[in-house]
């Protein structure tokens, strides 16, 4: 039974890392654009950061995209090439 718990703990660690990564991204967005983004509105797939938000916020994100990408890549250590 102990072997099964070790097996599932690997998946738990992956989930915790993903949540922490999203929290860091939310903090970066708040510092740069002064807007809060919910952790559930962020997804990362194939090096693209997808954010569900209003068009006004998307415009501000687009204007500060290079600054956001630089800070995100520096903090999370994963290569993000685009924000949509």
N, CA, C and O atoms as a Maestro MAE file, in Angstrom:
{
 s_m_m2io_version
 :::
 2.0.0
}

f_m_ct {
 s_m_title
 :::
 protein
 m_atom[336] {
  # First column is atom index #
  i_m_mmod_type
  r_m_x_coord
  r_m_y_coord
  r_m_z_coord
  i_m_residue_number
  s_m_chain_name
  s_m_pdb_residue_name
  s_m_pdb_atom_name
  i_m_atomic_number
  :::
  1 25 0.819 -1.191 0.000 1 A "UNK " " N  " 7
  2 3 0.000 0.000 0.000 1 A "UNK " " CA " 6
  3 2 0.859 1.249 0.000 1 A "UNK " " C  " 6
  4 15 0.468 2.273 -0.560 1 A "UNK " " O  " 8
  5 25 2.004 1.176 0.610 2 A "UNK " " N  " 7
  6 3 2.884 2.327 0.685 2 A "UNK " " CA " 6
  7 2 3.427 2.679 -0.709 2 A "UNK " " C  " 6
  8 15 3.665 3.853 -0.993 2 A "UNK " " O  " 8
  9 25 3.623 1.700 -1.564 3 A "UNK " " N  " 7
  10 3 4.112 1.952 -2.909 3 A "UNK " " CA " 6
  11 2 3.119 2.776 -3.722 3 A "UNK " " C  " 6
  12 15 3.513 3.630 -4.517 3 A "UNK " " O  " 8
  13 25 1.854 2.519 -3.523 4 A "UNK " " N  " 7
  14 3 0.816 3.274 -4.240 4 A "UNK " " CA " 6
  15 2 0.820 4.729 -3.798 4 A "UNK " " C  " 6
  16 15 0.666 5.622 -4.630 4 A "UNK " " O  " 8
  17 25 0.991 4.983 -2.522 5 A "UNK " " N  " 7
  18 3 1.007 6.367 -2.044 5 A "UNK " " CA " 6
  19 2 2.216 7.121 -2.592 5 A "UNK " " C  " 6
  20 15 2.116 8.312 -2.884 5 A "UNK " " O  " 8
  21 25 3.339 6.455 -2.733 6 A "UNK " " N  " 7
  22 3 4.514 7.090 -3.339 6 A "UNK " " CA " 6
  23 2 4.244 7.426 -4.801 6 A "UNK " " C  " 6
  24 15 4.640 8.484 -5.288 6 A "UNK " " O  " 8
  25 25 3.568 6.516 -5.493 7 A "UNK " " N  " 7
  26 3 3.228 6.735 -6.895 7 A "UNK " " CA " 6
  27 2 2.339 7.967 -7.057 7 A "UNK " " C  " 6
  28 15 2.585 8.801 -7.929 7 A "UNK " " O  " 8
  29 25 1.317 8.082 -6.226 8 A "UNK " " N  " 7
  30 3 0.400 9.220 -6.327 8 A "UNK " " CA " 6
  31 2 1.019 10.515 -5.814 8 A "UNK " " C  " 6
  32 15 0.596 11.597 -6.220 8 A "UNK " " O  " 8
  33 25 2.001 10.429 -4.943 9 A "UNK " " N  " 7
  34 3 2.647 11.649 -4.451 9 A "UNK " " CA " 6
  35 2 3.399 12.363 -5.567 9 A "UNK " " C  " 6
  36 15 3.545 13.584 -5.523 9 A "UNK " " O  " 8
  37 25 3.876 11.626 -6.563 10 A "UNK " " N  " 7
  38 3 4.527 12.242 -7.720 10 A "UNK " " CA " 6
  39 2 3.554 13.151 -8.454 10 A "UNK " " C  " 6
  40 15 3.908 14.264 -8.844 10 A "UNK " " O  " 8
  41 25 2.324 12.675 -8.642 11 A "UNK " " N  " 7
  42 3 1.314 13.475 -9.332 11 A "UNK " " CA " 6
  43 2 0.904 14.671 -8.497 11 A "UNK " " C  " 6
  44 15 0.641 15.744 -9.040 11 A "UNK " " O  " 8
  45 25 0.846 14.504 -7.195 12 A "UNK " " N  " 7
  46 3 0.502 15.590 -6.296 12 A "UNK " " CA " 6
  47 2 1.552 16.699 -6.390 12 A "UNK " " C  " 6
  48 15 1.207 17.880 -6.415 12 A "UNK " " O  " 8
  49 25 2.818 16.323 -6.441 13 A "UNK " " N  " 7
  50 3 3.892 17.305 -6.549 13 A "UNK " " CA " 6
  51 2 3.799 18.085 -7.856 13 A "UNK " " C  " 6
  52 15 4.038 19.292 -7.870 13 A "UNK " " O  " 8
  53 25 3.461 17.429 -8.928 14 A "UNK " " N  " 7
  54 3 3.311 18.096 -10.218 14 A "UNK " " CA " 6
  55 2 2.176 19.109 -10.156 14 A "UNK " " C  " 6
  56 15 2.316 20.225 -10.656 14 A "UNK " " O  " 8
  57 25 1.064 18.737 -9.556 15 A "UNK " " N  " 7
  58 3 -0.078 19.648 -9.440 15 A "UNK " " CA " 6
  59 2 0.257 20.858 -8.582 15 A "UNK " " C  " 6
  60 15 -0.139 21.977 -8.907 15 A "UNK " " O  " 8
  61 25 0.973 20.648 -7.503 16 A "UNK " " N  " 7
  62 3 1.354 21.756 -6.621 16 A "UNK " " CA " 6
  63 2 2.290 22.716 -7.355 16 A "UNK " " C  " 6
  64 15 2.156 23.932 -7.212 16 A "UNK " " O  " 8
  65 25 3.219 22.201 -8.125 17 A "UNK " " N  " 7
  66 3 4.132 23.046 -8.903 17 A "UNK " " CA " 6
  67 2 3.371 23.874 -9.929 17 A "UNK " " C  " 6
  68 15 3.675 25.051 -10.128 17 A "UNK " " O  " 8
  69 25 2.394 23.272 -10.573 18 A "UNK " " N  " 7
  70 3 1.597 23.989 -11.575 18 A "UNK " " CA " 6
  71 2 0.793 25.114 -10.928 18 A "UNK " " C  " 6
  72 15 0.705 26.211 -11.480 18 A "UNK " " O  " 8
  73 25 0.216 24.853 -9.781 19 A "UNK " " N  " 7
  74 3 -0.553 25.888 -9.074 19 A "UNK " " CA " 6
  75 2 0.368 27.018 -8.634 19 A "UNK " " C  " 6
  76 15 0.006 28.188 -8.754 19 A "UNK " " O  " 8
  77 25 1.544 26.691 -8.130 20 A "UNK " " N  " 7
  78 3 2.491 27.720 -7.699 20 A "UNK " " CA " 6
  79 2 2.946 28.572 -8.888 20 A "UNK " " C  " 6
  80 15 3.114 29.785 -8.761 20 A "UNK " " O  " 8
  81 25 3.143 27.934 -10.033 21 A "UNK " " N  " 7
  82 3 3.538 28.655 -11.238 21 A "UNK " " CA " 6
  83 2 2.464 29.664 -11.633 21 A "UNK " " C  " 6
  84 15 2.776 30.800 -11.990 21 A "UNK " " O  " 8
  85 25 1.222 29.255 -11.570 22 A "UNK " " N  " 7
  86 3 0.106 30.158 -11.904 22 A "UNK " " CA " 6
  87 2 -0.006 31.300 -10.896 22 A "UNK " " C  " 6
  88 15 -0.306 32.434 -11.270 22 A "UNK " " O  " 8
  89 25 0.234 31.001 -9.617 23 A "UNK " " N  " 7
  90 3 0.213 32.058 -8.600 23 A "UNK " " CA " 6
  91 2 1.284 33.102 -8.872 23 A "UNK " " C  " 6
  92 15 1.031 34.300 -8.747 23 A "UNK " " O  " 8
  93 25 2.471 32.661 -9.242 24 A "UNK " " N  " 7
  94 3 3.552 33.591 -9.566 24 A "UNK " " CA " 6
  95 2 3.196 34.456 -10.767 24 A "UNK " " C  " 6
  96 15 3.491 35.651 -10.784 24 A "UNK " " O  " 8
  97 25 2.568 33.862 -11.764 25 A "UNK " " N  " 7
  98 3 2.155 34.620 -12.949 25 A "UNK " " CA " 6
  99 2 1.114 35.665 -12.559 25 A "UNK " " C  " 6
  100 15 1.167 36.798 -13.038 25 A "UNK " " O  " 8
  101 25 0.176 35.300 -11.702 26 A "UNK " " N  " 7
  102 3 -0.828 36.267 -11.228 26 A "UNK " " CA " 6
  103 2 -0.165 37.436 -10.513 26 A "UNK " " C  " 6
  104 15 -0.556 38.587 -10.705 26 A "UNK " " O  " 8
  105 25 0.838 37.146 -9.688 27 A "UNK " " N  " 7
  106 3 1.549 38.209 -8.979 27 A "UNK " " CA " 6
  107 2 2.278 39.135 -9.946 27 A "UNK " " C  " 6
  108 15 2.274 40.352 -9.758 27 A "UNK " " O  " 8
  109 25 2.895 38.578 -10.965 28 A "UNK " " N  " 7
  110 3 3.599 39.385 -11.962 28 A "UNK " " CA " 6
  111 2 2.619 40.292 -12.696 28 A "UNK " " C  " 6
  112 15 2.907 41.470 -12.904 28 A "UNK " " O  " 8
  113 25 1.475 39.763 -13.088 29 A "UNK " " N  " 7
  114 3 0.480 40.578 -13.777 29 A "UNK " " CA " 6
  115 2 -0.003 41.712 -12.888 29 A "UNK " " C  " 6
  116 15 -0.202 42.829 -13.364 29 A "UNK " " O  " 8
  117 25 -0.191 41.439 -11.613 30 A "UNK " " N  " 7
  118 3 -0.640 42.491 -10.699 30 A "UNK " " CA " 6
  119 2 0.409 43.588 -10.572 30 A "UNK " " C  " 6
  120 15 0.070 44.771 -10.545 30 A "UNK " " O  " 8
  121 25 1.683 43.202 -10.493 31 A "UNK " " N  " 7
  122 3 2.749 44.190 -10.369 31 A "UNK " " CA " 6
  123 2 2.895 45.044 -11.629 31 A "UNK " " C  " 6
  124 15 3.159 46.243 -11.539 31 A "UNK " " O  " 8
  125 25 2.725 44.436 -12.792 32 A "UNK " " N  " 7
  126 3 2.976 45.153 -14.045 32 A "UNK " " CA " 6
  127 2 1.763 45.938 -14.518 32 A "UNK " " C  " 6
  128 15 1.891 47.113 -14.862 32 A "UNK " " O  " 8
  129 25 0.588 45.315 -14.543 33 A "UNK " " N  " 7
  130 3 -0.590 46.010 -15.103 33 A "UNK " " CA " 6
  131 2 -1.593 46.440 -14.045 33 A "UNK " " C  " 6
  132 15 -2.623 47.031 -14.372 33 A "UNK " " O  " 8
  133 25 -1.305 46.150 -12.781 34 A "UNK " " N  " 7
  134 3 -2.165 46.564 -11.659 34 A "UNK " " CA " 6
  135 2 -3.587 46.013 -11.770 34 A "UNK " " C  " 6
  136 15 -4.551 46.662 -11.364 34 A "UNK " " O  " 8
  137 25 -3.698 44.823 -12.320 35 A "UNK " " N  " 7
  138 3 -4.991 44.144 -12.445 35 A "UNK " " CA " 6
  139 2 -4.846 42.730 -11.891 35 A "UNK " " C  " 6
  140 15 -3.838 42.062 -12.123 35 A "UNK " " O  " 8
  141 25 -5.854 42.286 -11.164 36 A "UNK " " N  " 7
  142 3 -5.843 40.927 -10.633 36 A "UNK " " CA " 6
  143 2 -6.421 39.969 -11.674 36 A "UNK " " C  " 6
  144 15 -7.427 40.253 -12.325 36 A "UNK " " O  " 8
  145 25 -5.759 38.842 -11.803 37 A "UNK " " N  " 7
  146 3 -6.213 37.775 -12.690 37 A "UNK " " CA " 6
  147 2 -6.409 36.541 -11.829 37 A "UNK " " C  " 6
  148 15 -5.555 36.206 -11.009 37 A "UNK " " O  " 8
  149 25 -7.522 35.875 -12.015 38 A "UNK " " N  " 7
  150 3 -7.811 34.664 -11.254 38 A "UNK " " CA " 6
  151 2 -6.903 33.536 -11.729 38 A "UNK " " C  " 6
  152 15 -6.620 33.411 -12.920 38 A "UNK " " O  " 8
  153 25 -6.459 32.736 -10.804 39 A "UNK " " N  " 7
  154 3 -5.563 31.629 -11.121 39 A "UNK " " CA " 6
  155 2 -6.213 30.633 -12.088 39 A "UNK " " C  " 6
  156 15 -5.513 29.976 -12.858 39 A "UNK " " O  " 8
  157 25 -7.531 30.518 -12.054 40 A "UNK " " N  " 7
  158 3 -8.246 29.594 -12.936 40 A "UNK " " CA " 6
  159 2 -8.379 30.120 -14.361 40 A "UNK " " C  " 6
  160 15 -8.767 29.372 -15.258 40 A "UNK " " O  " 8
  161 25 -8.062 31.389 -14.581 41 A "UNK " " N  " 7
  162 3 -8.153 31.989 -15.909 41 A "UNK " " CA " 6
  163 2 -6.842 31.901 -16.677 41 A "UNK " " C  " 6
  164 15 -6.717 32.478 -17.758 41 A "UNK " " O  " 8
  165 25 -5.871 31.190 -16.133 42 A "UNK " " N  " 7
  166 3 -4.550 31.069 -16.757 42 A "UNK " " CA " 6
  167 2 -4.323 29.624 -17.172 42 A "UNK " " C  " 6
  168 15 -4.586 28.693 -16.411 42 A "UNK " " O  " 8
  169 25 -3.827 29.454 -18.400 43 A "UNK " " N  " 7
  170 3 -3.402 28.135 -18.845 43 A "UNK " " CA " 6
  171 2 -2.144 28.293 -19.695 43 A "UNK " " C  " 6
  172 15 -1.966 29.299 -20.381 43 A "UNK " " O  " 8
  173 25 -1.285 27.293 -19.639 44 A "UNK " " N  " 7
  174 3 -0.041 27.300 -20.399 44 A "UNK " " CA " 6
  175 2 -0.032 26.056 -21.277 44 A "UNK " " C  " 6
  176 15 -0.184 24.932 -20.798 44 A "UNK " " O  " 8
  177 25 0.150 26.287 -22.580 45 A "UNK " " N  " 7
  178 3 0.190 25.165 -23.504 45 A "UNK " " CA " 6
  179 2 1.138 25.501 -24.641 45 A "UNK " " C  " 6
  180 15 0.990 26.532 -25.296 45 A "UNK " " O  " 8
  181 25 2.100 24.644 -24.873 46 A "UNK " " N  " 7
  182 3 3.064 24.784 -25.966 46 A "UNK " " CA " 6
  183 2 3.775 26.135 -25.959 46 A "UNK " " C  " 6
  184 15 3.973 26.734 -27.016 46 A "UNK " " O  " 8
  185 25 4.156 26.613 -24.792 47 A "UNK " " N  " 7
  186 3 4.887 27.863 -24.684 47 A "UNK " " CA " 6
  187 2 4.038 29.110 -24.830 47 A "UNK " " C  " 6
  188 15 4.571 30.216 -24.934 47 A "UNK " " O  " 8
  189 25 2.727 28.946 -24.840 48 A "UNK " " N  " 7
  190 3 1.809 30.078 -24.951 48 A "UNK " " CA " 6
  191 2 0.996 30.188 -23.674 48 A "UNK " " C  " 6
  192 15 0.414 29.212 -23.203 48 A "UNK " " O  " 8
  193 25 0.967 31.383 -23.128 49 A "UNK " " N  " 7
  194 3 0.200 31.674 -21.929 49 A "UNK " " CA " 6
  195 2 -1.152 32.212 -22.367 49 A "UNK " " C  " 6
  196 15 -1.230 33.282 -22.969 49 A "UNK " " O  " 8
  197 25 -2.212 31.481 -22.070 50 A "UNK " " N  " 7
  198 3 -3.565 31.891 -22.433 50 A "UNK " " CA " 6
  199 2 -4.264 32.448 -21.197 50 A "UNK " " C  " 6
  200 15 -4.252 31.843 -20.125 50 A "UNK " " O  " 8
  201 25 -4.870 33.616 -21.376 51 A "UNK " " N  " 7
  202 3 -5.544 34.274 -20.270 51 A "UNK " " CA " 6
  203 2 -6.963 34.621 -20.676 51 A "UNK " " C  " 6
  204 15 -7.192 35.233 -21.719 51 A "UNK " " O  " 8
  205 25 -7.905 34.228 -19.848 52 A "UNK " " N  " 7
  206 3 -9.306 34.598 -20.054 52 A "UNK " " CA " 6
  207 2 -9.555 35.890 -19.290 52 A "UNK " " C  " 6
  208 15 -9.491 35.908 -18.061 52 A "UNK " " O  " 8
  209 25 -9.839 36.968 -20.008 53 A "UNK " " N  " 7
  210 3 -10.104 38.249 -19.349 53 A "UNK " " CA " 6
  211 2 -10.855 39.158 -20.321 53 A "UNK " " C  " 6
  212 15 -11.103 38.805 -21.474 53 A "UNK " " O  " 8
  213 25 -11.204 40.324 -19.820 54 A "UNK " " N  " 7
  214 3 -11.934 41.292 -20.626 54 A "UNK " " CA " 6
  215 2 -11.011 41.910 -21.673 54 A "UNK " " C  " 6
  216 15 -9.788 41.879 -21.538 54 A "UNK " " O  " 8
  217 25 -11.614 42.468 -22.708 55 A "UNK " " N  " 7
  218 3 -10.854 43.035 -23.813 55 A "UNK " " CA " 6
  219 2 -9.979 44.210 -23.361 55 A "UNK " " C  " 6
  220 15 -8.877 44.389 -23.878 55 A "UNK " " O  " 8
  221 25 -10.446 44.990 -22.427 56 A "UNK " " N  " 7
  222 3 -9.661 46.128 -21.932 56 A "UNK " " CA " 6
  223 2 -8.357 45.639 -21.302 56 A "UNK " " C  " 6
  224 15 -7.293 46.216 -21.530 56 A "UNK " " O  " 8
  225 25 -8.448 44.588 -20.520 57 A "UNK " " N  " 7
  226 3 -7.261 44.035 -19.886 57 A "UNK " " CA " 6
  227 2 -6.338 43.413 -20.933 57 A "UNK " " C  " 6
  228 15 -5.117 43.521 -20.823 57 A "UNK " " O  " 8
  229 25 -6.911 42.768 -21.940 58 A "UNK " " N  " 7
  230 3 -6.099 42.179 -23.005 58 A "UNK " " CA " 6
  231 2 -5.316 43.250 -23.749 58 A "UNK " " C  " 6
  232 15 -4.178 43.021 -24.159 58 A "UNK " " O  " 8
  233 25 -5.921 44.414 -23.924 59 A "UNK " " N  " 7
  234 3 -5.222 45.517 -24.583 59 A "UNK " " CA " 6
  235 2 -4.028 45.977 -23.762 59 A "UNK " " C  " 6
  236 15 -2.955 46.234 -24.307 59 A "UNK " " O  " 8
  237 25 -4.214 46.078 -22.467 60 A "UNK " " N  " 7
  238 3 -3.120 46.486 -21.593 60 A "UNK " " CA " 6
  239 2 -2.026 45.418 -21.559 60 A "UNK " " C  " 6
  240 15 -0.838 45.738 -21.525 60 A "UNK " " O  " 8
  241 25 -2.430 44.164 -21.569 61 A "UNK " " N  " 7
  242 3 -1.456 43.065 -21.615 61 A "UNK " " CA " 6
  243 2 -0.653 43.147 -22.906 61 A "UNK " " C  " 6
  244 15 0.565 42.968 -22.891 61 A "UNK " " O  " 8
  245 25 -1.315 43.411 -24.003 62 A "UNK " " N  " 7
  246 3 -0.642 43.504 -25.298 62 A "UNK " " CA " 6
  247 2 0.383 44.643 -25.296 62 A "UNK " " C  " 6
  248 15 1.474 44.492 -25.846 62 A "UNK " " O  " 8
  249 25 0.044 45.768 -24.688 63 A "UNK " " N  " 7
  250 3 0.954 46.910 -24.658 63 A "UNK " " CA " 6
  251 2 2.200 46.611 -23.822 63 A "UNK " " C  " 6
  252 15 3.275 47.139 -24.110 63 A "UNK " " O  " 8
  253 25 2.072 45.778 -22.800 64 A "UNK " " N  " 7
  254 3 3.192 45.476 -21.915 64 A "UNK " " CA " 6
  255 2 3.658 44.030 -22.059 64 A "UNK " " C  " 6
  256 15 4.233 43.462 -21.132 64 A "UNK " " O  " 8
  257 25 3.409 43.445 -23.214 65 A "UNK " " N  " 7
  258 3 3.692 42.033 -23.441 65 A "UNK " " CA " 6
  259 2 5.172 41.691 -23.254 65 A "UNK " " C  " 6
  260 15 5.491 40.702 -22.594 65 A "UNK " " O  " 8
  261 25 6.063 42.477 -23.814 66 A "UNK " " N  " 7
  262 3 7.484 42.144 -23.722 66 A "UNK " " CA " 6
  263 2 7.970 42.193 -22.269 66 A "UNK " " C  " 6
  264 15 8.754 41.343 -21.845 66 A "UNK " " O  " 8
  265 25 7.509 43.177 -21.518 67 A "UNK " " N  " 7
  266 3 7.881 43.289 -20.109 67 A "UNK " " CA " 6
  267 2 7.336 42.094 -19.320 67 A "UNK " " C  " 6
  268 15 8.035 41.528 -18.480 67 A "UNK " " O  " 8
  269 25 6.090 41.719 -19.594 68 A "UNK " " N  " 7
  270 3 5.486 40.576 -18.906 68 A "UNK " " CA " 6
  271 2 6.225 39.279 -19.237 68 A "UNK " " C  " 6
  272 15 6.538 38.495 -18.341 68 A "UNK " " O  " 8
  273 25 6.503 39.054 -20.516 69 A "UNK " " N  " 7
  274 3 7.195 37.834 -20.925 69 A "UNK " " CA " 6
  275 2 8.571 37.735 -20.279 69 A "UNK " " C  " 6
  276 15 8.977 36.664 -19.829 69 A "UNK " " O  " 8
  277 25 9.279 38.844 -20.237 70 A "UNK " " N  " 7
  278 3 10.610 38.854 -19.638 70 A "UNK " " CA " 6
  279 2 10.548 38.461 -18.165 70 A "UNK " " C  " 6
  280 15 11.328 37.624 -17.711 70 A "UNK " " O  " 8
  281 25 9.630 39.058 -17.425 71 A "UNK " " N  " 7
  282 3 9.517 38.762 -15.987 71 A "UNK " " CA " 6
  283 2 9.026 37.341 -15.737 71 A "UNK " " C  " 6
  284 15 9.525 36.656 -14.844 71 A "UNK " " O  " 8
  285 25 8.056 36.903 -16.518 72 A "UNK " " N  " 7
  286 3 7.514 35.542 -16.340 72 A "UNK " " CA " 6
  287 2 8.598 34.505 -16.597 72 A "UNK " " C  " 6
  288 15 8.774 33.584 -15.800 72 A "UNK " " O  " 8
  289 25 9.323 34.643 -17.694 73 A "UNK " " N  " 7
  290 3 10.373 33.669 -18.017 73 A "UNK " " CA " 6
  291 2 11.473 33.667 -16.967 73 A "UNK " " C  " 6
  292 15 12.049 32.620 -16.670 73 A "UNK " " O  " 8
  293 25 11.763 34.812 -16.414 74 A "UNK " " N  " 7
  294 3 12.800 34.914 -15.386 74 A "UNK " " CA " 6
  295 2 12.367 34.234 -14.090 74 A "UNK " " C  " 6
  296 15 13.170 33.564 -13.440 74 A "UNK " " O  " 8
  297 25 11.102 34.405 -13.716 75 A "UNK " " N  " 7
  298 3 10.618 33.897 -12.435 75 A "UNK " " CA " 6
  299 2 10.272 32.407 -12.476 75 A "UNK " " C  " 6
  300 15 10.678 31.658 -11.588 75 A "UNK " " O  " 8
  301 25 9.532 31.971 -13.487 76 A "UNK " " N  " 7
  302 3 9.067 30.580 -13.466 76 A "UNK " " CA " 6
  303 2 10.052 29.605 -14.092 76 A "UNK " " C  " 6
  304 15 9.948 28.398 -13.872 76 A "UNK " " O  " 8
  305 25 11.002 30.104 -14.865 77 A "UNK " " N  " 7
  306 3 12.006 29.220 -15.436 77 A "UNK " " CA " 6
  307 2 11.512 28.381 -16.599 77 A "UNK " " C  " 6
  308 15 12.204 27.462 -17.035 77 A "UNK " " O  " 8
  309 25 10.350 28.676 -17.098 78 A "UNK " " N  " 7
  310 3 9.812 27.977 -18.259 78 A "UNK " " CA " 6
  311 2 9.743 28.973 -19.411 78 A "UNK " " C  " 6
  312 15 9.420 30.141 -19.197 78 A "UNK " " O  " 8
  313 25 10.037 28.534 -20.609 79 A "UNK " " N  " 7
  314 3 10.070 29.446 -21.755 79 A "UNK " " CA " 6
  315 2 8.659 29.687 -22.272 79 A "UNK " " C  " 6
  316 15 8.037 28.808 -22.868 79 A "UNK " " O  " 8
  317 25 8.172 30.899 -22.031 80 A "UNK " " N  " 7
  318 3 6.880 31.346 -22.543 80 A "UNK " " CA " 6
  319 2 7.183 32.300 -23.695 80 A "UNK " " C  " 6
  320 15 7.909 33.277 -23.515 80 A "UNK " " O  " 8
  321 25 6.634 32.024 -24.874 81 A "UNK " " N  " 7
  322 3 6.965 32.837 -26.044 81 A "UNK " " CA " 6
  323 2 5.861 33.796 -26.435 81 A "UNK " " C  " 6
  324 15 6.108 34.749 -27.173 81 A "UNK " " O  " 8
  325 25 4.640 33.565 -25.952 82 A "UNK " " N  " 7
  326 3 3.529 34.431 -26.348 82 A "UNK " " CA " 6
  327 2 2.461 34.453 -25.261 82 A "UNK " " C  " 6
  328 15 2.327 33.524 -24.465 82 A "UNK " " O  " 8
  329 25 1.709 35.545 -25.259 83 A "UNK " " N  " 7
  330 3 0.580 35.685 -24.352 83 A "UNK " " CA " 6
  331 2 -0.649 35.964 -25.199 83 A "UNK " " C  " 6
  332 15 -0.638 36.873 -26.029 83 A "UNK " " O  " 8
  333 25 -1.688 35.206 -25.002 84 A "UNK " " N  " 7
  334 3 -2.931 35.400 -25.750 84 A "UNK " " CA " 6
  335 2 -4.092 35.492 -24.803 84 A "UNK " " C  " 6
  336 15 -5.232 35.656 -25.239 84 A "UNK " " O  " 8
  :::
 }
 m_bond[335] {
  # First column is bond index #
  i_m_from
  i_m_to
  i_m_order
  :::
  1 1 2 1
  2 2 3 1
  3 3 4 2
  4 3 5 1
  5 5 6 1
  6 6 7 1
  7 7 8 2
  8 7 9 1
  9 9 10 1
  10 10 11 1
  11 11 12 2
  12 11 13 1
  13 13 14 1
  14 14 15 1
  15 15 16 2
  16 15 17 1
  17 17 18 1
  18 18 19 1
  19 19 20 2
  20 19 21 1
  21 21 22 1
  22 22 23 1
  23 23 24 2
  24 23 25 1
  25 25 26 1
  26 26 27 1
  27 27 28 2
  28 27 29 1
  29 29 30 1
  30 30 31 1
  31 31 32 2
  32 31 33 1
  33 33 34 1
  34 34 35 1
  35 35 36 2
  36 35 37 1
  37 37 38 1
  38 38 39 1
  39 39 40 2
  40 39 41 1
  41 41 42 1
  42 42 43 1
  43 43 44 2
  44 43 45 1
  45 45 46 1
  46 46 47 1
  47 47 48 2
  48 47 49 1
  49 49 50 1
  50 50 51 1
  51 51 52 2
  52 51 53 1
  53 53 54 1
  54 54 55 1
  55 55 56 2
  56 55 57 1
  57 57 58 1
  58 58 59 1
  59 59 60 2
  60 59 61 1
  61 61 62 1
  62 62 63 1
  63 63 64 2
  64 63 65 1
  65 65 66 1
  66 66 67 1
  67 67 68 2
  68 67 69 1
  69 69 70 1
  70 70 71 1
  71 71 72 2
  72 71 73 1
  73 73 74 1
  74 74 75 1
  75 75 76 2
  76 75 77 1
  77 77 78 1
  78 78 79 1
  79 79 80 2
  80 79 81 1
  81 81 82 1
  82 82 83 1
  83 83 84 2
  84 83 85 1
  85 85 86 1
  86 86 87 1
  87 87 88 2
  88 87 89 1
  89 89 90 1
  90 90 91 1
  91 91 92 2
  92 91 93 1
  93 93 94 1
  94 94 95 1
  95 95 96 2
  96 95 97 1
  97 97 98 1
  98 98 99 1
  99 99 100 2
  100 99 101 1
  101 101 102 1
  102 102 103 1
  103 103 104 2
  104 103 105 1
  105 105 106 1
  106 106 107 1
  107 107 108 2
  108 107 109 1
  109 109 110 1
  110 110 111 1
  111 111 112 2
  112 111 113 1
  113 113 114 1
  114 114 115 1
  115 115 116 2
  116 115 117 1
  117 117 118 1
  118 118 119 1
  119 119 120 2
  120 119 121 1
  121 121 122 1
  122 122 123 1
  123 123 124 2
  124 123 125 1
  125 125 126 1
  126 126 127 1
  127 127 128 2
  128 127 129 1
  129 129 130 1
  130 130 131 1
  131 131 132 2
  132 131 133 1
  133 133 134 1
  134 134 135 1
  135 135 136 2
  136 135 137 1
  137 137 138 1
  138 138 139 1
  139 139 140 2
  140 139 141 1
  141 141 142 1
  142 142 143 1
  143 143 144 2
  144 143 145 1
  145 145 146 1
  146 146 147 1
  147 147 148 2
  148 147 149 1
  149 149 150 1
  150 150 151 1
  151 151 152 2
  152 151 153 1
  153 153 154 1
  154 154 155 1
  155 155 156 2
  156 155 157 1
  157 157 158 1
  158 158 159 1
  159 159 160 2
  160 159 161 1
  161 161 162 1
  162 162 163 1
  163 163 164 2
  164 163 165 1
  165 165 166 1
  166 166 167 1
  167 167 168 2
  168 167 169 1
  169 169 170 1
  170 170 171 1
  171 171 172 2
  172 171 173 1
  173 173 174 1
  174 174 175 1
  175 175 176 2
  176 175 177 1
  177 177 178 1
  178 178 179 1
  179 179 180 2
  180 179 181 1
  181 181 182 1
  182 182 183 1
  183 183 184 2
  184 183 185 1
  185 185 186 1
  186 186 187 1
  187 187 188 2
  188 187 189 1
  189 189 190 1
  190 190 191 1
  191 191 192 2
  192 191 193 1
  193 193 194 1
  194 194 195 1
  195 195 196 2
  196 195 197 1
  197 197 198 1
  198 198 199 1
  199 199 200 2
  200 199 201 1
  201 201 202 1
  202 202 203 1
  203 203 204 2
  204 203 205 1
  205 205 206 1
  206 206 207 1
  207 207 208 2
  208 207 209 1
  209 209 210 1
  210 210 211 1
  211 211 212 2
  212 211 213 1
  213 213 214 1
  214 214 215 1
  215 215 216 2
  216 215 217 1
  217 217 218 1
  218 218 219 1
  219 219 220 2
  220 219 221 1
  221 221 222 1
  222 222 223 1
  223 223 224 2
  224 223 225 1
  225 225 226 1
  226 226 227 1
  227 227 228 2
  228 227 229 1
  229 229 230 1
  230 230 231 1
  231 231 232 2
  232 231 233 1
  233 233 234 1
  234 234 235 1
  235 235 236 2
  236 235 237 1
  237 237 238 1
  238 238 239 1
  239 239 240 2
  240 239 241 1
  241 241 242 1
  242 242 243 1
  243 243 244 2
  244 243 245 1
  245 245 246 1
  246 246 247 1
  247 247 248 2
  248 247 249 1
  249 249 250 1
  250 250 251 1
  251 251 252 2
  252 251 253 1
  253 253 254 1
  254 254 255 1
  255 255 256 2
  256 255 257 1
  257 257 258 1
  258 258 259 1
  259 259 260 2
  260 259 261 1
  261 261 262 1
  262 262 263 1
  263 263 264 2
  264 263 265 1
  265 265 266 1
  266 266 267 1
  267 267 268 2
  268 267 269 1
  269 269 270 1
  270 270 271 1
  271 271 272 2
  272 271 273 1
  273 273 274 1
  274 274 275 1
  275 275 276 2
  276 275 277 1
  277 277 278 1
  278 278 279 1
  279 279 280 2
  280 279 281 1
  281 281 282 1
  282 282 283 1
  283 283 284 2
  284 283 285 1
  285 285 286 1
  286 286 287 1
  287 287 288 2
  288 287 289 1
  289 289 290 1
  290 290 291 1
  291 291 292 2
  292 291 293 1
  293 293 294 1
  294 294 295 1
  295 295 296 2
  296 295 297 1
  297 297 298 1
  298 298 299 1
  299 299 300 2
  300 299 301 1
  301 301 302 1
  302 302 303 1
  303 303 304 2
  304 303 305 1
  305 305 306 1
  306 306 307 1
  307 307 308 2
  308 307 309 1
  309 309 310 1
  310 310 311 1
  311 311 312 2
  312 311 313 1
  313 313 314 1
  314 314 315 1
  315 315 316 2
  316 315 317 1
  317 317 318 1
  318 318 319 1
  319 319 320 2
  320 319 321 1
  321 321 322 1
  322 322 323 1
  323 323 324 2
  324 323 325 1
  325 325 326 1
  326 326 327 1
  327 327 328 2
  328 327 329 1
  329 329 330 1
  330 330 331 1
  331 331 332 2
  332 331 333 1
  333 333 334 1
  334 334 335 1
  335 335 336 2
  :::
 }
}
